[in-house]
């Protein structure tokens, strides 16, 4: 038997032994003034129980230390001391009572029924952005208060953030915290601990808590902390010993790519991404310098969010007003331009109408002059004598009689017709007609000819092949003979010659493709019509209005006949003839090349296309024109009989380039448009300049002015001085 004295146990060891033999679910001891109700959790040094204050019935949390013998009493005392520093801070779980001399020792804290942020994330997963921001702000402000009193938490994580009945965050568990002048290392929790903190030689730094803040915000948004994955956890767990685990942790953080999952969360804006990225930066120099800077950045984000609608309104408001102004200005501009254009068109129409009337009068005067020429020749005694001698010539009279019976037309050159053409007794009359055609005053005349009272050509100035000579042929069906609206059938009975000086219907020249018109008058001998004297003229010779650069006159057939609307003369025809080209027959036959004269009857301005502009030959006329039309009147000839049926049947159309007529309006409009654009540009520049200065002024507003929450009397962490001291070898477990 051993005589050695039994080893005596200390009171702490006796308490620990007693606690080990205590049945589960039973309180370890009695706390004066409190009834322990239920166990909240166990840790390395003891348990946390929910208790009820016997005097007030208030629910509290009691932390009981069982292993006093293995406790670093200075550590526990330091935690209590820091909780005392932070008393009355609503962002920190409050210390209510301390039983340090009790056996076992304990202290009493507030009880928060909603549990920790970790519990909340475990139950509901990742949080909505706004909820996460609200909790994050409370944590930042609470941590800022702690830093302001020189306390670094050093183990901030979701499990150490409790939620009160209103969902507000409270910081708890300052067991690993350090005062700003405390150089002892403090290890936090993996993936919430800054990489440089994972070193048993590290000196506490305010940026450790900054890193933890970024990791907590990331966790609330994503559901797990940054850099954490099954491979990274496995790599760290495979390490042996504390130092190797810490080294592995630092290696994992340093070699992993930057976190990206938070950028994919709907509602996470650019500013929030920058806060997280900067806070969890691996290099501490790239992080926020202190918690105050985190809060300022968060407040700046809030300011931007509240300011954004105002800024948007400030930008969209002037833009909307400018748009409305431009819209109504454009509408008024369009209305004014349209009204001015109509006014200019009306003015141009009046000018064109006057020009058309002048041209029509000139054409009428030209017709009258030609009337006088044929009348002068028809009344010349010598010419009458030649005609009568030819008709009554004993040798020619039988030939004429036979020609009257056969009535050869066109190119039907019968023997009697050829004999009549070549008979010498007809030559004096033929010479007289040719001499009339060759007079200098007849340079614009196409031909002269004489027919007898039955409509047969006696003489003509045509210088044609005998095979196509009209002499001896029957032309009594033509309008220049009978004075009707249109030619008759060659087989129709011979009509009586017109007894007045008249204008024939237009007829087409197969040689040039142009149009001609005849002036005819009866020749009387002894009171009886013995012949008809006529001349033909190119219709184009009548348009005495010289074409200007942007205006010209066109002659159109206006008779109620199959040729109604046919263009008889046009500047394009002159261009073709100058090039020795024939005017295409399609211009006379196809309806698309005709002028619709009915639209001119209303007496209103007409704007449209030139019919010939749609043809390949008339491309230069393919544009809008302002038209005015005037019918050519029969000449007024006092004392002279004239056939007034159907008037002349010719219409003068004057057309002016539409773009030229309205050019002054559009030049003025372009000037006004440039001024409007310049004014709008200046307005935009002024607004942008003003907003530049407004934005600069807003950015210079003191950031602390809009900080939310009561920060109390806070010493900014950047003003705290870290005292460099030799590193400690002691490491918190």
Secondary structure, DSSP 8 states (H G I E B T S, - for coil): ----------HHHHHHHHHHTS-TTS-SS-BTTEEEEEEEEE-SSEEEEEEEETTT--EEEEEEE--GGG--HHHHHHHHHHHHHTTT-TTB--EEEEETTSSS-EEEEE--TT-BHHHHHHHH-S--HHHHHHHHHHHHHHHHHHHHTTEE-S---GGGEEE-TTS-EEE---TT-EETT--------TTTS-GGGS-TT----HHHHHHHHHHHHHHHHHSS-TT--HHHHHHHHT--HHHHHHHHHHHHHHHS----GGGGSTT--HHHHHHHHHHT-SSGGGS-SSHHHHHHHHHHHHHHHHHHHHHHHHHHHHHHHHHHHHHHHHHHHHHHHHHHHHHHHHHHHHHHHHHHHHHHHHHHHHHHHHHHHHHHHHT-HHHHHHHHHHHH-HHHHHHHHHHHHH---TT---HHHHHHHH-GGGHHHHHHHHHHHTSGGGTTEEEEEEEETTSBEEEE-----GGG--TT-B-TTSHHHH--SS---TTS------SSBEE---EE-TTTS-EEEEEEEEEEETTEEEEEEEEEEEGGGS--S---SSEEEEEEE-SSSTTTT-EEE-HHHHHHHHTT----THHHH-GGGS--GGGGTT-S-EEEE-GGGGSGGGGGG-SEEEEEEEE------TT--B--TT---EEEEEEEEHHHHTHHHHHHHHHHHHHHHHHHHHHHHHHHHHHHHHHHHHHTS-GGGG--S---S---GGG---------S----
